Amino acid sequence: MNKLSIESIKQDKVTIDTQDIADGVKIIVSGDIDMQDPSTLLDPLFDKVHNGVLSSGLKTVELDVTNLTFLNSSGIKAIAKWIMKLAGTEASKKYQIKILQNKAIAWQATSLQTLTFLVPGSVNVV
Amino acid sequence: MEIQESLGFIEIKFGPRWKYIAVVRAFIQNFIAVSYLDNLRADKIAMAASELLENAVKYAQGEETIVKLQLLPEKESIMVSVSNQASPEAIKGLKEIWDKVMQGDPLQAYIAQMQLAATRNDSKSQLGLVRIRYETGADMKLDIDGDKVTITLTQS
């Protein structure tokens, strides 16, 4: 089990695993997110990550989407919602979100960079 | 969308159900990929069709949703359209979001709409159209004829 006690999720066509990294956690999302309302899956996960990272004083969350082949706009909304939580987070508690991308997947090459503009300085895509 | 002289075309008519969207998306992706040998482009158009079909399932009235896709010889353009029937309320809502997200710089419109979406607590994102506009760079057109709504995009 990882630092935040987040269990693996397998639902519909998506698998989500959370692993420990040196100063935080890595969330690995694989498959397709094309369900009608992905917020029922993603909002509780990102709430748990956000609250857990703040209470543990962790400084980095990696979001690995290199094997996420499709994400619908409702899924993008869920990620945006998570990132926007950082806008209202006290500066000393802020953490960095690093998104690991796969440029061979079209939506990633275009949409992921836009997420960096939501809370400038808090998100980078590599 | 009239069928023009094309390198190839498909037309799919189906009763909009969520479970069929992924099937249609995969078919469109494959159709473009084997025609133009360009997977990235195929992914973009398939994404656009998928987003339009999601809207059709969520907001359309009636059973008939029609997807048309044409590969046009001029500049190897791709034209895709999705048509469905909708209620006056749904059409009004579509016009409002259309007018909002089709103006100005596509990236700025996308970011603004993402920020707005993040404040929503319902299941709607209202990101589909602005995402299509930004990610595909396509020319987009909305046609309303009575209760029939058609969204067409052309990408070169």
HADDOCK unambig.tbl for C-alpha pairs under 7 A between the chains (distance, minus, plus):
assign (segid A and resid 37 and name CA) (segid B and resid 123 and name CA) 5.98 0.50 0.50
assign (segid A and resid 73 and name CA) (segid B and resid 125 and name CA) 6.62 0.50 0.50
assign (segid A and resid 73 and name CA) (segid B and resid 127 and name CA) 5.68 0.50 0.50
assign (segid A and resid 73 and name CA) (segid B and resid 128 and name CA) 5.66 0.50 0.50
assign (segid A and resid 74 and name CA) (segid B and resid 125 and name CA) 5.31 0.50 0.50
assign (segid A and resid 77 and name CA) (segid B and resid 114 and name CA) 6.46 0.50 0.50
assign (segid A and resid 77 and name CA) (segid B and resid 117 and name CA) 5.90 0.50 0.50
assign (segid A and resid 77 and name CA) (segid B and resid 118 and name CA) 5.98 0.50 0.50
assign (segid A and resid 77 and name CA) (segid B and resid 125 and name CA) 5.96 0.50 0.50
assign (segid A and resid 80 and name CA) (segid B and resid 114 and name CA) 6.40 0.50 0.50
assign (segid A and resid 80 and name CA) (segid B and resid 118 and name CA) 5.71 0.50 0.50
assign (segid A and resid 81 and name CA) (segid B and resid 118 and name CA) 4.14 0.50 0.50
assign (segid A and resid 84 and name CA) (segid B and resid 118 and name CA) 6.86 0.50 0.50
assign (segid A and resid 105 and name CA) (segid B and resid 40 and name CA) 6.90 0.50 0.50
assign (segid A and resid 106 and name CA) (segid B and resid 40 and name CA) 5.22 0.50 0.50
assign (segid A and resid 106 and name CA) (segid B and resid 43 and name CA) 5.96 0.50 0.50
assign (segid A and resid 106 and name CA) (segid B and resid 44 and name CA) 6.20 0.50 0.50
assign (segid A and resid 107 and name CA) (segid B and resid 44 and name CA) 6.91 0.50 0.50
assign (segid A and resid 110 and name CA) (segid B and resid 135 and name CA) 5.86 0.50 0.50
assign (segid A and resid 111 and name CA) (segid B and resid 135 and name CA) 6.92 0.50 0.50
assign (segid A and resid 114 and name CA) (segid B and resid 111 and name CA) 6.48 0.50 0.50
assign (segid A and resid 118 and name CA) (segid B and resid 111 and name CA) 6.90 0.50 0.50
assign (segid A and resid 118 and name CA) (segid B and resid 115 and name CA) 6.76 0.50 0.50
